[in-house]
């Protein structure tokens, strides 16, 4: 891994000196900026693994610098330096993606440790992003490969792939992916998902779902009980938070709707 590059942004020369001296001993490549305007200029010219950012600067404050970093798509880790009087601003900085914040003056040992953790966390996130990108590339390659080696099946079944937003259903292999994430579904869950996706953006009643996924007719009460359980299991595999579903939405008096 290349030597981490750190930008220290603070309008107090004494704070700059202490931080630079503290972190230079750890082998980091250090640059400084005397205010928010200089920081924005430097961030536009070079990439930094971590930015130590004072909040209280004029005319451009730390929050504006942080907003600029995120608007440009930079993934630099950011640690905020703040006084007790700007706690609310520090919390806002965390909401905008800052890694952590320190009250000034902070101890050198605490700064060294947290800087190391922030850089390590950024490195892990970069590795994760690269792996997800590789997985997506592989998925696309497999789709192209299937299209090439199975022309007869494609001609006979032009609707092999069903796409609804991030959801891709492969009827031929009876598999589904959401974004880059393959879904590990039972036969019933897969058939339920297909029924919901094919009907989208219209809701599907429990009775219709029972008929499509389980292949038998039922009354309204029985169907509601049966499908409620299977929808709960399906949501656990699809939703980030099954208690507040984003993809499989309950439509009152109508049934369930795929809204992805």
N, C-alpha and C positions, 0 to 999 in steps of 0.2 A: 504494500500500500504506500502511495506517495506521502511525503511529509504533509500533514494537515496544515492548511492555511487559515489563519485567524485574523479577522478585522476587529480592532478595538475602536469603538466610536464613543467618545466622551469629550466634552468641552472643558474638562478640568485636567490640566497637564499633570498634576500630581497623581490622579487616578490612572491616567494613561501610563505613567512611569511605573507605578506599582504593578499594574496588570501585565505590562510588557515584560518587566523583570521576572515576575512570577512564572509566566508561561514560557518565556524563552528558555528557561532552565529545563523544560520538558521536551525541548527539541522541536517545538512548533515554529512555523514560519509566520512572523507577526508583522502586520501593517496597522497603521493608526489613521483615524480621521478625527479632525477637531470639531466637527459639527455634522448635522444631518445632511446638509447640501453636499459636503465633501464625501460623506459616506455614500450617498446615492450615485455620485459621479464614479467613485471607485467600484461600486457594485456593478455598474454598467460596463466597466472596463475589464473586470476579472471575476473569477469564481472563488468563493470562500467556503470552506467546510463549516466554519462557525463564525458567528458575529456576536461580540459582546457589545450590547447596545444600551446606552444611557437614554432614559425617557425624557428627561427635562432639559431640552436644548432649544435654542432659538436661532433663526426663525423657523427651522424645520425640526420637529420633535421626533422622538424615537418611534412613536406609533406610525407616523407618516413614512418613516424609513422602512419599518416592518411591512406596511401595506405595499410599498413599492417593490420590496423583495418578493412578496407573494404574487403580486400582479405580473411580475416578469417570469413567474414560474420557477424561480430559484428554490432549490431544496436545502439551502444552508440552514444548519441548526442555529437557533437564536436564543441567547441568554440575556435577559433584561437586567439592567442595573437601575435601581430606583431608590428613592427616599421613602420614608414612612408616609409622607404626605401624598404620594402618588400611588397608593395601593390599588385604587380602582383602575387606574390606567394599566398597572401591571397585570391585573386580572383580565382586562380587555386584551392585552398582548397575548396572554395564554390562549384566549379564545381565537385569536388570529393565527395561532400555530407556533408561538414561542415555546421552547423546550422547558424553560424554567425562569425564575427571577430571583435576584438577590437584593437585600437591603444593603445600601452603602453605609459604612465600609464593611466589606465581607472579608473573612479571613482567607489568606492565601491557600491554605490547605483545602478549605471548602471549595474555592474557585477551581483549583487544580483537579479535584475529584469530579466536580460536576461537569467541567469542560471535557474531561476524558470520557465520561458517560454519554454526554451529548454527541460527541464525535463518533463514538462506538454505535450509538443508536442510529445516527444518520447512515453509517456504513451498512448496518443491517437492513435498513429500509431500502437502500440502493440495491443491495443484493436481492431482496424480495421482489422489487420492481423488475429487475432483470430476469429473474426466474419466471415471473408471471408473463413477461413479454415473450420469453422463450416458449412457454407453454402455449400461448396464443398462436405463435408462429407454427408450432408443431400441430396444433389443432387445425389451422388453416391448411397446412400441408396434407394432413390426413384427409380432409374434405376433398381437396383437389385430387389426391391419389384415388380415393373412392370413385370420384367422378370419371377418372380415366380408365380404371380397371373394370368398372361395372356399367358400361354403356347400355347394355341390354336392359338392365334393371332401371336405369335412368329413363330410357325411352318408354318403358312400360309404366313407370311411375314418376311422372314429372314433378309430383308434389312430395318427393321423398323428404325434403327438408322444410320444416315449418318454422318460421321466424316471427317472434313477437318481441320487439325491443331487444334486450340482451339475451332472451331465451331462444335457443336453437334446439329443435326436436328433430331427431333422425328416425323416421319411421322404419327404415330398412333395418337398422341395428337396434331399434327400440332403446335409444339412449337420448339423454338431454343434457345440455350444458347451459349455465347461466353466467354470462360473461366468459371468463376463463375457467370457471369452476364446474367440473363434471358433477352431475347429481346422481347420487346412489339411491335409486328408486325401486320399490317393489313393483310387481306387475300391475297391481291395482292403482298404486300411486302414479305410475306412468300413464295409464289409461285415463285417470282423472285429469292429469295435467294436459294431456292431448285434448280432451273434451273442452276444458276451460280455454285453452289457447285457440282452438279452432273457432269457438264461439265469440271470442273477444272482438269488439268491446261490449258484447251483450252478456248479461248474467245467465247462469245455468241453474235450473232448479235442482234440488236434491233428488227428486224422482228421476229426472233425466240423467243425472250423474250416476245413480244406481244402475239405470238401464245401460248406459254406455260403458261403465267401468266394470260392473259386476254381472251384467247381462241377464238381469231379471227385473220384473216389474214389482213395485211395492207401493203401499199407500203413503200419503204425505208424512204422517207421523213416523212411520218406520224408516222411511228414506232419510228424514232429517236426523234421526239418531245415528243411523249407519254412516252417513256422509260426514257428520260432525266429527266423528273419531278419525276418519281417514284424512279429512282436511287438516285436522290438528297435527297428524303425523307428517303430512306433506309440508305444512308450514315450517315445522321444525327443521326440515332439510333445505328449505329455500330462503326463508326470511332471516334477516339479521336479528330481528326481535319478533318472535312468533306472537307475542302479546300485542304488538302493534304492527300488524301485517302491512306490507307495502305492495306486494305482488298479488296475493290472493285475498281479495277484499269481500267481506260479507255485505250483500245488498239486502236490506230488510224487506221481507215478504217476497223476495225474488230468488234468492239463492246466493251463488258465489260468482265472482268476476275476476278474470285475469287482467290486471291493470299495469303490467310491466311494459 
